[in-house]
Amino acid sequence: MRAILISAGLAVLVSGCAAAGSPPPGGTDPAVQRGQAFAARRCAGCHEVGLDDREGTSGPRFRALRMRFNALSLQRRFDQISEHGSGEMPPIHITRSEAEDLVAYIESLTN
């Protein structure tokens, strides 16, 4: 009986570790990871950059951007934002490679 309880406990422990260690959106794609880091660092002050439904963001949620723009139009949009800003958003310098990483990250937001 004790062996069964120990086995059951280990199974719960292992399944909990697997859930806690779930890969980020896009798995281990380096471009997605760089884009996620950039978004957290430079965009999260005004945008919900993950899959949460955080209230009070002044900019659109990144997962909503995924539904409104394809990869090419996102790239063009980031070029515009880098040069001129957008609405209330001031110009934010975004390099071509940072924009590509942001696009990869936004495209990975599937929920």
C-alpha positions in Angstrom: 0.0 0.0 0.0 2.8 2.4 0.9 4.5 1.8 -2.5 1.3 2.7 -4.3 1.0 6.0 -2.3 4.6 6.8 -3.1 4.1 6.1 -6.8 1.0 8.2 -6.9 2.8 11.0 -5.1 5.7 10.9 -7.5 3.3 10.9 -10.5 1.6 14.1 -9.1 5.0 15.7 -8.5 6.3 14.9 -12.0 3.1 16.1 -13.7 3.2 19.4 -11.6 6.8 20.0 -12.7 5.9 19.4 -16.3 3.1 21.9 -16.2 5.3 24.5 -14.4 8.0 24.0 -17.0 5.8 24.4 -20.0 7.6 26.0 -22.9 6.7 29.6 -23.7 4.7 30.4 -26.8 6.7 29.2 -29.8 8.6 26.6 -27.8 12.3 27.2 -27.9 12.4 29.2 -31.1 15.2 31.8 -30.4 13.4 34.5 -32.5 10.2 34.0 -30.5 12.2 34.2 -27.2 14.0 37.4 -28.3 10.7 38.9 -29.4 9.0 38.0 -26.1 11.9 39.6 -24.2 11.8 42.7 -26.3 8.0 43.0 -25.8 8.3 42.5 -22.1 11.1 45.2 -21.9 9.8 47.8 -24.3 6.1 47.2 -24.9 4.5 45.8 -21.7 4.1 49.2 -20.1 1.2 50.0 -22.5 0.3 46.7 -24.2 -0.7 43.3 -22.9 2.1 41.3 -24.6 1.1 37.8 -23.4 -2.0 35.8 -23.4 -3.5 37.4 -20.2 -6.5 39.6 -20.2 -5.0 42.4 -18.1 -7.2 45.4 -18.0 -6.0 49.0 -18.2 -3.6 48.7 -21.1 -3.7 51.8 -23.3 -2.4 49.9 -26.4 -3.9 46.9 -28.1 -3.2 43.5 -26.9 -0.5 41.6 -28.9 -2.8 38.6 -29.4 -5.3 41.0 -31.0 -2.6 42.3 -33.3 -2.0 38.7 -34.4 -5.6 38.6 -35.5 -5.5 42.0 -37.3 -2.2 41.8 -39.1 -0.2 39.2 -41.0 3.5 39.0 -40.7 4.3 41.4 -43.6 1.8 44.0 -42.4 3.2 43.7 -38.9 6.7 44.3 -40.2 5.6 47.4 -42.1 3.7 48.6 -39.0 6.8 48.3 -36.8 8.8 50.3 -39.5 6.2 53.1 -39.2 6.2 53.0 -35.4 10.0 53.2 -35.4 9.9 56.3 -37.6 6.7 58.2 -36.7 5.0 56.4 -33.8 1.3 55.7 -34.0 -1.6 57.7 -32.5 -0.7 58.1 -28.8 2.4 56.0 -29.2 5.6 57.9 -29.6 8.3 56.8 -32.1 10.2 53.8 -30.6 13.4 52.7 -32.4 13.0 49.1 -33.5 15.7 47.6 -35.6 14.8 45.3 -38.5 15.9 42.2 -36.5 14.0 43.3 -33.4 10.9 43.8 -35.6 11.4 40.3 -37.1 11.7 38.8 -33.6 8.5 40.7 -32.5 6.6 39.4 -35.5 7.8 35.8 -34.6 6.6 36.3 -31.1 3.2 37.8 -32.0 2.7 35.0 -34.5 3.3 32.5 -31.7 0.4 33.8 -29.6 -2.2 31.2 -30.6 -4.8 31.6 -27.8 
